[in-house]
Every structure is written in C-alpha cells, then in structure tokens.
C-alpha cells in the first residue's frame, strides 16, 4: 500500500513542478495539498484522489500535444519531449489506477 501512496505523491510533485514552471502558484498549492487527502479515511477522499490523478493525466497529455505541435512548427526535435511527457502521463495514470486496489478501498470505507 505504501508504494501506491508514494507513487501518487511523486505524480503530485511532478504536477506541482509543472505548474511552478508555468508560474501558476494556486495549482502548485493544490497539487501539493492533494496527497493530504490520504489522511482522511473516507470513501470520498479516495475518489477525489483518483479524479485528481486522472485530471493530471489529461493535463499531461494536453501539454504533450501542445509541445509536440510547437516543436514541429519551429523545426525542433520533439520525440524525446513526447516520450518523457508521455511517461509522466502514464505514471500519473498508473498512480490513479492503483488507488482502486481492494486494500485501499477497504481502508477508506
């Protein structure tokens, strides 16, 4: 269970770093505060954590597409950026999916 929580925290920290680079301090705070929902043992907390992970995944995919388009337009290499951001999106998606484990659901009922 610790692995699932740590993976989510890593995904949240990556999201916070992304928003910090974009100077969106409100989303940095939200990204860093979201893992605190693990402290509330309510089913709604687990659902919110999963929704946050899935929303962050969509954000990473949108950022990936925009970055690839921009790099293609200016003639710069884009494959490494696409692979890296795609991997981050996959890690974030996995962190949300792993929260659906029976052990976690039992703990949050």
Secondary structure, 3 states (H helix, E strand, C coil): CHHHHHHHHHHHHHHHHHHHHCCCHHHHHHHHHHHHHHHCCCHHHHHHHHHHHHHHHHHHHHHHHHHHHHHHHCCCCCHHHHHHHHHHHHHHHHHHHHHHCHHHHHHCC
